[in-house]
Amino acid sequence: MRTLIKNGRLIDPANRIQANLNLLLENGRVALVTKEEPKADDVIDAKGLCVTPGFLDIHMHEDPVADGKIKPCIFNAMLRMGVTTVLAGNCGDNVCHPVEYLRLVDRAGAPVNVAMLAGHTWFRGHAGARDKYAPVTKEQLETMKQEMAKALAAGLCGMSFGVRYVPGTTKEEVETLAALCAADDRMVAAHIRDDAAMVCPSAVEFLDVAAKYGLSAEVSHIGSMAGFGQMQEFLRLIDCYRANGLRVLCDCYPYYAFSTGIGETTYDDGFLERYQTGYEAIELCEGKYKGRRCTKEIFEELRRDAPDTLTVCHVMKKEEVDLAFGDPGVMVASDGVLDDGQGHPRAAGTFPHFLGEFVRSGRVSLYDAIHKMTAMPAEKIGLPAKGRLSAGADADLVIFDPDAIAARSTFEEPLLPPAGISRVMIGGRTAVLDGKIVDGSLGRSVRR
C-alpha cells in the first residue's frame, strides 16, 4: 500500500526541514520525501495544513490493567491530540511489571506506540519496601538491583525515580540503581526530591548522580517544580550541567496547575507555606466533592478516608511556566494521568494547547514547538526511527491546521478532544480522522 501526502507544509526539525514537500509512505515507513507526485494507491491532499512527525509524549502515566488487559483511556486521549508514541512508567510508577505491560501491548496492540521506563517506586514495593518514609535494607536494594537490571535488559528505555513521593529514598539508593543504565546508555528521569525553594539543591542531588555515571538525564515537569519564582535560577543551573558535559533536558506541560493524589507527600505538612497558598487552591477531580475547591475540613477528610482522590492544585506562576518554554533545553510533555476518565485537562490537551496558545500568541515559533514535541524527545529516549519524517523513518505523523488547532479539554471536562487535527497516522495507517479514532489498535510496543 503506497500513500501519498501532498501539498502540505512539512515541518521536520530532526532534518531541519520546513517546506512544502510531499511524502510517500509504504510498508509502514516513509519511502520518499519529494517535490514530485509519484503514483500511489491513496492520495491525501494536505493543502493549507501542516504535516509533522507524530508527537512523542516523553512523560505520561500509562493506563491501568484489569483482567489481564490494558483499559485504554489516556492512550485514546493521547492519540486524539496527535501523540503517536508515549514513554510511560514515569515518576517511579508502573501499574504492573513494565516488561509485562509491553507484552500486553504486543498481544493486542494499543492506541499509541508504548515505550516504558522501569519505575523505581514499583520495584521498591515489589522488593518489600512499602514504607515510603523509610530507607530500604541492603537485601531489598540488592533485590531491586537484580530485578531492574533484568527489566532493562528486556528492552526498557531507562529508569524513573519519584523521590518526592518516596522521601525515604537515599542518594545511595538512587546511585546504585541509576548506575545500571550506564552499560547500554539508557536514560534516567526523575521527579526530584523537592520543589519551590528547595528545587535547585534537589536537582543537584539527581544530576550529580547522572554526571557520576555519564548518564542521559531528564528532570520531570519543571513547571510544577520551579514554577513558584525559581525558574530562572533553575534553568541557569541546568545550563551549567549541560555546558560541562551532562546530557540533560527537562520537560514541562503548558498549564499553571499541577495534579496529584491528595494523599501524596506533596500535600504533607508545610505545603501551604511552601506554595504560599490556601486550601482553596486545591480542586477535587473525582469523588463526592468533584469540581469543588478544598476547605481544611474536606482536605483532612480525604487525606484520611480517600487518599487516592485525584486533585488539581492551582499554584504555579504563569510567567514562570512561560519562561521554561523559551528555553531550548525544555521539551513539551503532558505528565498526563487519569483515574477512570477524571483528572487534569493536560491528559487530552497538552500538545494542541501548546500549539494553540503558545505558538499562535508568538511566545514560541511553530518550528521550535514541533522540535520540542518530536525530535527532542525521540533523541532523548533513543528512538532513531521516531520523531522524524526522513526516508526510512516510521510513518507516524499528524496533519493539522495551524490556525485552528486548539485544546478543548477543561478542568470540568478533561477528556474533550481537541480541534484542528485532520489526521493522525501510525505505521502509515490512519488512526484518527477529523478528530475521531478510526483504528485504536495500531500502536506497538517500543523496545531498545
DRENTI-194076 format. One record per residue (C-alpha): chain; residue in one letter; y, x, z. Coordinates in nm, 2 decimals. Last residue first. Layout:
N
('A','A',(Y,X,Z))
...
END
This chain:
448
('A','R',(-0.06,1.56,2.29))
('A','R',(-0.16,1.19,2.30))
('A','V',(0.00,0.88,2.16))
('A','S',(-0.18,0.55,2.20))
('A','R',(-0.13,0.30,1.91))
('A','G',(0.11,0.02,1.84))
('A','L',(0.04,-0.22,1.56))
('A','S',(-0.08,-0.51,1.78))
('A','G',(0.22,-0.73,1.81))
('A','D',(0.24,-0.84,1.45))
('A','V',(0.50,-1.10,1.34))
('A','I',(0.74,-1.05,1.63))
('A','K',(1.06,-1.24,1.57))
('A','G',(1.41,-1.08,1.55))
('A','D',(1.45,-1.11,1.17))
('A','L',(1.11,-0.96,1.11))
('A','V',(0.93,-0.76,1.37))
('A','A',(0.60,-0.57,1.34))
('A','T',(0.62,-0.49,0.97))
('A','R',(0.38,-0.22,0.85))
('A','G',(0.46,0.13,0.76))
('A','G',(0.30,0.28,1.07))
('A','I',(0.53,0.07,1.29))
('A','M',(0.81,-0.13,1.13))
('A','V',(1.10,-0.31,1.28))
('A','R',(1.31,-0.55,1.06))
('A','S',(1.64,-0.72,1.05))
('A','I',(1.79,-0.64,1.38))
('A','G',(2.13,-0.80,1.42))
('A','A',(2.08,-1.00,1.74))
('A','P',(1.89,-0.90,2.05))
('A','P',(1.60,-1.09,2.22))
('A','L',(1.66,-1.29,2.54))
('A','L',(1.43,-1.15,2.81))
('A','P',(1.68,-1.09,3.09))
('A','E',(1.81,-1.45,3.12))
('A','E',(2.04,-1.46,3.43))
('A','F',(2.11,-1.09,3.43))
('A','T',(2.17,-1.12,3.06))
('A','S',(1.98,-1.04,2.74))
('A','R',(2.18,-1.10,2.42))
('A','A',(2.21,-0.74,2.31))
('A','A',(2.40,-0.67,2.00))
('A','I',(2.35,-0.56,1.63))
('A','A',(2.60,-0.74,1.41))
('A','D',(2.83,-0.47,1.26))
('A','P',(2.56,-0.21,1.25))
('A','D',(2.32,-0.45,1.07))
('A','F',(1.97,-0.33,1.15))
('A','I',(1.65,-0.17,0.99))
('A','V',(1.42,0.00,1.23))
('A','L',(1.16,0.26,1.16))
('A','D',(0.81,0.39,1.23))
('A','A',(0.66,0.54,0.91))
('A','D',(0.51,0.85,1.09))
('A','A',(0.65,1.16,0.94))
('A','G',(0.50,1.32,0.63))
('A','A',(0.82,1.32,0.42))
('A','S',(1.12,1.31,0.66))
('A','L',(1.20,0.99,0.86))
('A','R',(1.24,1.13,1.21))
('A','G',(1.19,1.03,1.57))
('A','K',(0.81,1.07,1.56))
('A','A',(0.58,1.31,1.37))
('A','P',(0.69,1.61,1.58))
('A','L',(0.61,1.44,1.92))
('A','G',(0.68,1.70,2.19))
('A','I',(0.83,1.46,2.46))
('A','K',(1.17,1.64,2.44))
('A','E',(1.16,1.66,2.06))
('A','A',(1.09,1.29,2.03))
('A','P',(1.35,1.21,2.30))
('A','M',(1.63,1.40,2.11))
('A','A',(1.53,1.29,1.76))
('A','T',(1.53,0.91,1.82))
('A','M',(1.77,0.73,2.06))
('A','K',(2.02,1.01,2.14))
('A','H',(2.03,1.10,1.77))
('A','I',(2.09,0.74,1.68))
('A','A',(2.39,0.73,1.91))
('A','D',(2.52,1.06,1.77))
('A','Y',(2.51,0.92,1.42))
('A','L',(2.68,0.59,1.52))
('A','S',(2.96,0.78,1.70))
('A','V',(3.01,0.72,2.07))
('A','R',(3.31,0.57,2.25))
('A','G',(3.42,0.41,1.93))
('A','S',(3.41,0.05,2.05))
('A','R',(3.14,-0.03,1.79))
('A','V',(2.93,0.26,1.92))
('A','F',(2.94,0.19,2.29))
('A','E',(2.92,-0.19,2.30))
('A','G',(2.70,-0.29,2.00))
('A','L',(2.50,0.03,1.96))
('A','F',(2.44,0.07,2.33))
('A','H',(2.36,-0.30,2.38))
('A','P',(2.12,-0.28,2.08))
('A','F',(1.94,0.00,2.26))
('A','T',(1.94,-0.13,2.62))
('A','G',(1.88,-0.50,2.56))
('A','A',(1.53,-0.61,2.65))
('A','A',(1.44,-0.40,2.95))
('A','R',(1.82,-0.34,3.01))
('A','P',(1.85,-0.70,3.11))
('A','H',(1.73,-0.62,3.46))
('A','G',(1.43,-0.81,3.60))
('A','Q',(1.20,-1.11,3.56))
('A','G',(0.93,-1.15,3.29))
('A','D',(0.65,-1.15,3.54))
('A','D',(0.79,-0.84,3.71))
('A','L',(0.98,-0.63,3.45))
('A','V',(1.08,-0.27,3.44))
('A','G',(1.31,-0.10,3.20))
('A','D',(1.44,0.25,3.28))
('A','S',(1.61,0.18,2.94))
('A','A',(1.66,0.52,2.78))
('A','V',(1.95,0.67,2.59))
('A','M',(1.96,1.05,2.59))
('A','V',(2.21,1.28,2.76))
('A','G',(2.25,1.65,2.66))
('A','P',(2.54,1.59,2.42))
('A','D',(2.76,1.45,2.70))
('A','G',(2.97,1.15,2.60))
('A','F',(2.71,0.92,2.73))
('A','A',(2.75,1.05,3.08))
('A','L',(3.12,0.99,3.08))
('A','D',(3.06,0.62,3.00))
('A','V',(2.83,0.60,3.31))
('A','E',(3.10,0.75,3.53))
('A','E',(3.38,0.53,3.39))
('A','K',(3.18,0.22,3.46))
('A','K',(3.11,0.30,3.82))
('A','M',(2.77,0.21,3.95))
('A','V',(2.74,-0.05,4.23))
('A','H',(2.59,-0.37,4.10))
('A','C',(2.25,-0.37,4.25))
('A','V',(1.97,-0.56,4.07))
('A','T',(1.67,-0.67,4.27))
('A','L',(1.30,-0.71,4.23))
('A','T',(1.11,-0.85,4.53))
('A','D',(0.83,-0.61,4.62))
('A','P',(0.94,-0.61,4.99))
('A','A',(0.87,-0.98,5.04))
('A','D',(0.84,-1.05,5.41))
('A','R',(1.03,-0.77,5.60))
('A','R',(1.26,-0.64,5.33))
('A','L',(1.30,-1.00,5.21))
('A','E',(1.41,-1.13,5.55))
('A','E',(1.64,-0.84,5.62))
('A','F',(1.82,-0.88,5.29))
('A','I',(1.85,-1.25,5.32))
('A','E',(2.01,-1.22,5.67))
('A','K',(2.25,-0.94,5.56))
('A','T',(2.35,-1.16,5.27))
('A','C',(2.23,-1.10,4.92))
('A','R',(2.36,-1.24,4.59))
('A','R',(2.17,-1.53,4.44))
('A','G',(2.01,-1.55,4.10))
('A','K',(1.65,-1.58,4.24))
('A','Y',(1.66,-1.66,4.61))
('A','K',(1.32,-1.83,4.62))
('A','G',(1.16,-1.55,4.43))
('A','E',(1.30,-1.34,4.15))
('A','C',(1.59,-1.13,4.03))
('A','L',(1.79,-1.11,4.35))
('A','E',(2.14,-0.96,4.31))
('A','I',(2.26,-0.69,4.55))
('A','A',(2.63,-0.61,4.56))
('A','E',(2.67,-0.89,4.81))
('A','Y',(2.51,-0.67,5.08))
('A','G',(2.83,-0.46,5.09))
('A','T',(2.94,-0.14,4.92))
('A','Q',(3.04,0.22,4.97))
('A','Y',(2.73,0.33,4.78))
('A','R',(2.62,0.58,5.05))
('A','E',(2.77,0.36,5.33))
('A','L',(2.57,0.06,5.23))
('A','F',(2.26,0.27,5.17))
('A','G',(2.25,0.41,5.52))
('A','D',(1.93,0.26,5.64))
('A','D',(1.67,0.24,5.36))
('A','Y',(1.76,0.05,5.05))
('A','T',(1.67,0.32,4.80))
('A','T',(1.36,0.37,5.01))
('A','E',(1.21,0.07,4.83))
('A','G',(1.16,-0.27,5.00))
('A','I',(1.42,-0.45,4.78))
('A','G',(1.24,-0.34,4.47))
('A','T',(1.46,-0.16,4.21))
('A','S',(1.73,-0.22,3.96))
('A','F',(2.05,-0.04,3.88))
('A','A',(2.39,-0.18,3.78))
('A','Y',(2.66,-0.04,3.55))
('A','Y',(2.47,-0.07,3.23))
('A','P',(2.42,0.17,2.93))
('A','Y',(2.10,0.34,3.05))
('A','C',(2.08,0.71,3.11))
('A','D',(1.85,1.01,3.03))
('A','C',(1.89,1.37,3.11))
('A','L',(1.80,1.69,2.92))
('A','V',(1.68,2.03,3.04))
('A','R',(1.53,2.33,2.86))
('A','L',(1.63,2.59,3.11))
('A','G',(1.77,2.91,2.95))
('A','N',(2.09,3.00,3.14))
('A','A',(2.31,2.78,2.94))
('A','R',(2.08,2.49,3.02))
('A','Y',(2.10,2.55,3.39))
('A','C',(2.48,2.58,3.38))
('A','D',(2.51,2.27,3.17))
('A','I',(2.31,2.07,3.42))
('A','L',(2.55,2.17,3.70))
('A','R',(2.85,2.07,3.48))
('A','L',(2.69,1.73,3.42))
('A','F',(2.66,1.68,3.80))
('A','E',(3.01,1.78,3.87))
('A','Q',(3.14,1.54,3.61))
('A','M',(2.91,1.26,3.72))
('A','Q',(2.98,1.28,4.10))
('A','G',(3.20,0.97,4.15))
('A','F',(2.94,0.70,4.20))
('A','G',(2.75,0.73,3.88))
('A','A',(2.55,1.03,3.98))
('A','M',(2.21,0.89,4.05))
('A','S',(2.22,0.54,3.89))
('A','G',(2.39,0.67,3.58))
('A','I',(2.16,0.97,3.58))
('A','H',(1.86,0.77,3.48))
('A','S',(1.59,1.05,3.50))
('A','V',(1.64,1.42,3.50))
('A','E',(1.43,1.57,3.23))
('A','A',(1.27,1.92,3.23))
('A','S',(1.09,2.14,2.98))
('A','L',(0.92,2.40,3.20))
('A','G',(0.98,2.77,3.24))
('A','Y',(0.77,2.80,3.56))
('A','K',(1.05,2.89,3.80))
('A','A',(1.31,2.71,3.59))
('A','A',(1.13,2.38,3.64))
('A','V',(1.10,2.43,4.02))
('A','D',(1.47,2.53,4.03))
('A','L',(1.55,2.21,3.84))
('A','F',(1.39,1.99,4.10))
('A','E',(1.57,2.13,4.41))
('A','V',(1.89,2.18,4.21))
('A','A',(1.90,1.82,4.11))
('A','S',(1.87,1.71,4.48))
('A','P',(2.15,1.95,4.57))
('A','C',(2.36,1.78,4.30))
('A','V',(2.28,1.42,4.38))
('A','M',(2.35,1.44,4.75))
('A','A',(2.69,1.26,4.75))
('A','A',(2.56,0.98,4.52))
('A','D',(2.18,1.02,4.47))
('A','D',(1.87,1.16,4.65))
('A','R',(1.53,1.31,4.59))
('A','I',(1.52,1.32,4.21))
('A','H',(1.38,1.06,3.98))
('A','A',(1.20,1.33,3.80))
('A','A',(1.06,1.43,3.46))
('A','V',(0.83,1.72,3.38))
('A','M',(0.74,1.82,3.02))
('A','R',(0.42,1.97,2.88))
('A','D',(0.42,2.33,2.77))
('A','D',(0.04,2.36,2.74))
('A','A',(0.00,2.61,3.03))
('A','A',(0.32,2.52,3.21))
('A','C',(0.25,2.16,3.29))
('A','L',(0.01,2.25,3.58))
('A','A',(0.30,2.43,3.76))
('A','A',(0.45,2.09,3.82))
('A','L',(0.17,2.02,4.07))
('A','T',(0.21,2.31,4.30))
('A','E',(0.59,2.31,4.27))
('A','V',(0.63,1.94,4.36))
('A','E',(0.40,1.98,4.66))
('A','E',(0.59,2.30,4.77))
('A','K',(0.92,2.11,4.74))
('A','T',(0.78,1.86,4.99))
('A','T',(0.71,1.49,4.92))
('A','G',(0.76,1.29,5.24))
('A','P',(1.06,1.12,5.07))
('A','V',(0.83,0.92,4.84))
('A','Y',(1.07,0.68,4.66))
('A','R',(1.34,0.94,4.60))
('A','V',(1.08,1.19,4.50))
('A','G',(0.97,0.98,4.21))
('A','F',(0.80,1.25,4.01))
('A','S',(0.67,1.25,3.65))
('A','M',(0.42,1.47,3.47))
('A','G',(0.36,1.56,3.11))
('A','C',(0.27,1.43,2.77))
('A','L',(-0.08,1.31,2.87))
('A','G',(-0.36,1.41,2.63))
('A','A',(-0.68,1.43,2.83))
('A','A',(-0.60,1.78,2.95))
('A','L',(-0.30,1.63,3.14))
('A','A',(-0.53,1.39,3.31))
('A','K',(-0.78,1.66,3.41))
('A','A',(-0.50,1.87,3.56))
('A','M',(-0.37,1.57,3.75))
('A','E',(-0.72,1.52,3.91))
('A','Q',(-0.76,1.88,4.02))
('A','K',(-0.41,1.91,4.16))
('A','M',(-0.42,1.58,4.33))
('A','T',(-0.74,1.67,4.50))
('A','E',(-0.60,2.01,4.61))
('A','L',(-0.29,1.83,4.75))
('A','Q',(-0.51,1.59,4.94))
('A','E',(-0.71,1.88,5.09))
('A','K',(-0.39,2.06,5.19))
('A','T',(-0.26,1.75,5.36))
('A','V',(0.02,1.55,5.21))
('A','P',(0.36,1.51,5.37))
('A','A',(0.46,1.19,5.54))
('A','Y',(0.73,0.93,5.45))
('A','K',(0.54,0.78,5.16))
('A','D',(0.24,0.71,5.38))
('A','R',(-0.04,0.65,5.12))
('A','A',(-0.18,1.00,5.09))
('A','G',(-0.54,0.90,5.01))
('A','A',(-0.59,1.11,4.69))
('A','H',(-0.53,0.79,4.48))
('A','G',(-0.20,0.75,4.67))
('A','R',(-0.08,1.09,4.56))
('A','F',(-0.22,1.03,4.21))
('A','W',(0.00,0.72,4.18))
('A','T',(0.30,0.89,4.33))
('A','H',(0.28,1.19,4.10))
('A','G',(0.27,0.98,3.79))
('A','A',(0.09,1.15,3.50))
('A','L',(0.31,1.07,3.20))
('A','M',(0.20,0.84,2.91))
('A','A',(0.26,0.78,2.54))
('A','V',(0.24,0.43,2.40))
('A','N',(0.31,0.31,2.05))
('A','V',(0.46,-0.04,2.06))
('A','P',(0.32,-0.40,2.05))
('A','A',(-0.01,-0.27,2.17))
('A','G',(-0.35,-0.19,2.02))
('A','A',(-0.67,-0.35,2.15))
('A','R',(-0.91,-0.07,2.24))
('A','D',(-0.69,0.23,2.19))
('A','V',(-0.42,0.07,2.41))
('A','L',(-0.68,0.02,2.68))
('A','R',(-0.79,0.38,2.64))
('A','L',(-0.43,0.49,2.69))
('A','Y',(-0.43,0.30,3.02))
('A','E',(-0.75,0.47,3.12))
('A','V',(-0.58,0.81,3.08))
('A','P',(-0.28,0.68,3.29))
('A','H',(-0.50,0.57,3.59))
('A','C',(-0.36,0.24,3.68))
('A','V',(0.00,0.09,3.70))
('A','N',(0.14,0.44,3.69))
('A','D',(0.45,0.55,3.89))
('A','G',(0.59,0.89,3.96))
('A','C',(0.94,0.78,3.85))
('A','N',(0.79,0.74,3.50))
('A','G',(0.45,0.64,3.37))
('A','A',(0.56,0.53,3.03))
('A','L',(0.69,0.71,2.73))
('A','V',(0.76,0.45,2.46))
('A','T',(0.74,0.44,2.08))
('A','T',(0.86,0.17,1.84))
('A','V',(1.17,0.06,2.01))
('A','G',(1.38,-0.16,1.78))
('A','M',(1.50,-0.42,2.03))
('A','R',(1.22,-0.67,1.95))
('A','L',(0.96,-0.39,2.01))
('A','M',(1.09,-0.31,2.36))
('A','A',(1.09,-0.67,2.47))
('A','N',(0.73,-0.71,2.35))
('A','F',(0.63,-0.39,2.54))
('A','I',(0.81,-0.54,2.85))
('A','C',(0.58,-0.84,2.83))
('A','P',(0.24,-0.73,2.73))
('A','K',(-0.04,-0.80,2.97))
('A','I',(-0.27,-0.50,2.92))
('A','K',(-0.64,-0.59,2.96))
('A','G',(-0.92,-0.50,3.20))
('A','D',(-0.89,-0.82,3.39))
('A','A',(-0.52,-0.76,3.46))
('A','V',(-0.31,-0.46,3.36))
('A','P',(0.06,-0.44,3.42))
('A','D',(0.32,-0.35,3.15))
('A','E',(0.47,0.00,3.15))
('A','H',(0.78,0.13,3.31))
('A','M',(1.05,0.29,3.10))
('A','H',(1.20,0.64,3.03))
('A','I',(1.16,0.81,2.70))
('A','D',(1.23,0.49,2.50))
('A','L',(1.20,0.61,2.14))
('A','F',(1.39,0.41,1.87))
('A','G',(1.22,0.37,1.53))
('A','P',(1.37,0.61,1.28))
('A','T',(1.68,0.47,1.11))
('A','V',(1.77,0.24,0.82))
('A','C',(2.12,0.10,0.85))
('A','L',(2.20,-0.22,0.66))
('A','G',(2.45,-0.32,0.39))
('A','K',(2.18,-0.32,0.13))
('A','A',(1.84,-0.29,0.29))
('A','D',(1.64,-0.43,0.00))
('A','I',(1.27,-0.42,0.08))
('A','V',(1.03,-0.36,-0.21))
('A','D',(0.65,-0.41,-0.18))
('A','D',(0.38,-0.28,-0.41))
('A','A',(0.59,0.02,-0.50))
('A','K',(0.72,0.19,-0.82))
('A','P',(0.97,0.47,-0.75))
('A','E',(1.34,0.38,-0.71))
('A','E',(1.53,0.71,-0.73))
('A','K',(1.77,0.86,-0.47))
('A','T',(1.47,0.99,-0.28))
('A','V',(1.29,1.03,0.05))
('A','L',(0.92,1.03,-0.02))
('A','A',(0.58,0.96,0.14))
('A','V',(0.69,0.85,0.49))
('A','R',(0.37,0.77,0.67))
('A','G',(0.14,0.48,0.74))
('A','N',(-0.06,0.51,0.43))
('A','E',(0.25,0.50,0.20))
('A','L',(0.62,0.46,0.26))
('A','L',(0.89,0.53,0.00))
('A','L',(1.23,0.56,0.15))
('A','N',(1.56,0.53,-0.04))
('A','L',(1.88,0.71,0.03))
('A','N',(2.24,0.61,0.11))
('A','A',(2.34,0.90,0.34))
('A','Q',(2.34,1.02,0.70))
('A','I',(2.09,1.30,0.72))
('A','R',(2.08,1.59,0.96))
('A','N',(1.70,1.62,0.95))
('A','A',(1.64,1.52,1.31))
('A','P',(1.96,1.31,1.28))
('A','D',(1.81,1.06,1.04))
('A','I',(2.05,0.79,0.94))
('A','L',(1.96,0.63,0.61))
('A','R',(2.22,0.38,0.49))
('A','G',(2.00,0.13,0.30))
('A','N',(1.99,0.07,-0.08))
('A','K',(1.61,0.08,-0.10))
('A','I',(1.30,0.05,0.12))
('A','L',(1.00,0.10,-0.10))
('A','T',(0.65,0.01,0.03))
('A','R',(0.33,0.15,-0.12))
('A','M',(0.00,0.00,0.00))
END
